[in-house]
Each structure stands twice: as C-alpha cells, then as structure tokens.
Amino acid sequence: MKSLNRRKFLQYCSSLAAVMGLEATAIPSLYKAVAQMAKGRAPVLWLQGQSCSGCSVSLLNSIDPGPAQILTNYLSLGFHSTLSASSGHMSMEIINSMIEEGGFLLVIEGSIPARMPMACVVGGEPFTDQVSRAAKKAKAVIAYGTCASFGGIPASENNPTGACGVAEYLKSAGISTPVISLPGCPAHPDWLVGSLLYTLRFGLPKLDEFNRPVMFFGKLLHDQCPRFADYEREKFATTFSDEGCLFRLGCMGPNTHTDCTLRLWNTRTNSCIKAGAPCIGCTMPNFSAKASFPFYRKRELLNPPVKEG
C-alpha cells in the first residue's frame, strides 16, 4: 500500500468513495483521511470475545489493496489476537498500555458474556471488564459482525452466558462511548474500512435505530436483488438449483437491510443469492435469537419471514 503512486492512491480513494456511497466531492477528504492513517494517527485496538474469528477471516479475504494492508500499513493496529505476533504477557502489556493512553478506535469482534463473565477471560481478566475499560477510553467503538452487534449465535435462546451485543452491554454498564454496529455473519470488510475512514474524517456516520451505518444498511436486500425481476413475475424457485426468486425457499431478503448483492464477497466474486442460496438475514437484530429460527424455510406463503427488531 505504501508503494502506491499518487494516481493509484487517488483511484483507490475514488473506489472507497463509491464503496461508501459518497459523492465524488468526498474524494479529497478521504485522501486526507488515509494520509492521516499513514502518519500513524489512527491507532486501532481489536478485541475478540465469544466469536469464531470468521469476521477476521473475512477482513483478510479482500482485494488488493485491501483492508488487511490498511490495517497493517496505515492504521496503527496495536493488537489483534489472531493477527498479532505477540502473545501472553506481552499481549496484555500492549492492550493495557493502549487503554491507558486512550484515543484509539476500538473494534470488537464477538459477543459479550454479560451473565457469565468467566466464560471469556483474556489475560486473567473477564472480557466484560476489559471491554468496559477499553470502551471508556476509546474515541468510538465498532462492533464488527453480528455477534458483536446483536449477540449473534452465542446469544441464541437458552444460552447460559447471557451473551449480548456491544451496544446493549455498554448501555447496561452506563458507558456512553458511541457505537457503530456492522452486523453480518461474517461482516464484509468494506463495511469496516468505510466506517473507519468515515469516522476519522467526518465523525460518526448516519446510523439507523440499530446503530448500523445507513450508507451500508439503509436499503432492503430485496430491492437490490439480481432476482427481483423474477419476484415481480412470480417466477419462484422450488429447489436451490432452480432459476427464479428464492422467496418460497425462505429468502429473508424482503426484511433484511444490507447491500451484499451489490458489494459481493470473496474479492467481489459472489453473494449468497447469486450463488443460489437464499438470504438468511444475518444482518438482522433477531438473527438466530430464537431456538425456532430456521436458516432455511419452505412454504413461505403460509409462514412469511419475521421482521427486524
């Protein structure tokens, strides 16, 4: 990333503006934001709670130049339990020194075990306490992934840990640091990079009622679906290999706010619906919350999708 010439760098900023749904007039400001990163003025502390690390894997699986390069070359990534070379006491020294200094952007991956603090312990400290200490000293908190945003699968009905999302936990702890929620199982790397850049240059992005950036989660997936014409013509697939709208196979697109079908995954190659699988609503606040939540459904005319909330 540091080897990019000015022309390519501006092209990269232009693509970032497009990713974030910004006008061309925002490109100079994004240029300044990334330049600010290059001077080491954007320290990031990444903490992981109850998670599978899938969002970290998603972040690394990006196009060149991608978020992984930004996080290693431009943001001062102080600590990441999956990516950092340090471990043991050295890791805790880095975490504690960053928290003590403050002024960083805190990224949290995974849910918070609110009712069972000892279910997740980092360096002998309950994760709940570590998150509280870090959030109080952070400029902003970014909940990356559905687990961090809303609790996700660890917070499913009957779980013993009382797992919850970051915003819910901080509110219950009386911590007022602003939270940006980027749900997704896993979350797309563009959502994180775009949110970090926007926050650095413009402040908090416009958020919806669930703390999600409107620039990424402001529209229904259904309205951006490549099979929308099939839905309008009532051409419905009856098996996963069929052409046609996937609604009767349980697609949650009509109730899910996200831009997956436009953004695409795996270096802009594919999306769930493009691959023939219905949307399972992984960016919804109630995703997997109930034991009865089915990932795949049939007979949707008799059982319409649940709504967000």
Rosetta blueprint (number, residue, H / E / L):
1 M L
2 K L
3 S L
4 L L
5 N L
6 R H
7 R H
8 K H
9 F H
10 L H
11 Q H
12 Y H
13 C H
14 S H
15 S H
16 L H
17 A H
18 A H
19 V H
20 M L
21 G L
22 L L
23 E L
24 A H
25 T H
26 A H
27 I H
28 P H
29 S H
30 L H
31 Y H
32 K H
33 A H
34 V H
35 A H
36 Q H
37 M H
38 A H
39 K L
40 G L
41 R L
42 A L
43 P E
44 V E
45 L E
46 W E
47 L E
48 Q E
49 G L
50 Q E
51 S L
52 C L
53 S L
54 G H
55 C H
56 S H
57 V H
58 S H
59 L H
60 L H
61 N L
62 S L
63 I L
64 D L
65 P L
66 G L
67 P H
68 A H
69 Q H
70 I H
71 L H
72 T H
73 N H
74 Y H
75 L L
76 S E
77 L E
78 G E
79 F E
80 H L
81 S L
82 T L
83 L L
84 S L
85 A L
86 S L
87 S L
88 G H
89 H H
90 M H
91 S H
92 M H
93 E H
94 I H
95 I H
96 N H
97 S H
98 M H
99 I H
100 E H
101 E H
102 G L
103 G L
104 F L
105 L E
106 L E
107 V E
108 I E
109 E E
110 G L
111 S E
112 I E
113 P E
114 A L
115 R L
116 M L
117 P H
118 M H
119 A H
120 C L
121 V E
122 V E
123 G L
124 G L
125 E E
126 P E
127 F H
128 T H
129 D H
130 Q H
131 V H
132 S H
133 R H
134 A H
135 A H
136 K H
137 K H
138 A L
139 K L
140 A E
141 V E
142 I E
143 A E
144 Y E
145 G L
146 T H
147 C H
148 A H
149 S H
150 F H
151 G L
152 G L
153 I H
154 P H
155 A H
156 S L
157 E L
158 N L
159 N L
160 P L
161 T L
162 G L
163 A E
164 C E
165 G L
166 V H
167 A H
168 E H
169 Y H
170 L H
171 K H
172 S H
173 A L
174 G L
175 I L
176 S L
177 T L
178 P L
179 V E
180 I E
181 S E
182 L E
183 P L
184 G L
185 C L
186 P L
187 A L
188 H L
189 P H
190 D H
191 W H
192 L H
193 V H
194 G H
195 S H
196 L H
197 L H
198 Y H
199 T H
200 L H
201 R H
202 F H
203 G L
204 L L
205 P L
206 K L
207 L E
208 D L
209 E L
210 F L
211 N L
212 R L
213 P E
214 V H
215 M H
216 F H
217 F H
218 G L
219 K L
220 L E
221 L H
222 H H
223 D H
224 Q H
225 C L
226 P L
227 R L
228 F H
229 A H
230 D H
231 Y H
232 E H
233 R L
234 E L
235 K L
236 F E
237 A L
238 T L
239 T L
240 F L
241 S L
242 D L
243 E L
244 G L
245 C E
246 L L
247 F H
248 R H
249 L H
250 G L
251 C L
252 M L
253 G H
254 P H
255 N H
256 T L
257 H E
258 T L
259 D L
260 C H
261 T H
262 L H
263 R H
264 L L
265 W E
266 N L
267 T L
268 R L
269 T L
270 N E
271 S L
272 C L
273 I L
274 K L
275 A L
276 G L
277 A L
278 P L
279 C L
280 I L
281 G L
282 C L
283 T L
284 M L
285 P L
286 N L
287 F L
288 S L
289 A L
290 K L
291 A L
292 S L
293 F L
294 P L
295 F L
296 Y L
297 R L
298 K L
299 R L
300 E L
301 L L
302 L L
303 N L
304 P L
305 P L
306 V L
307 K L
308 E L
309 G L
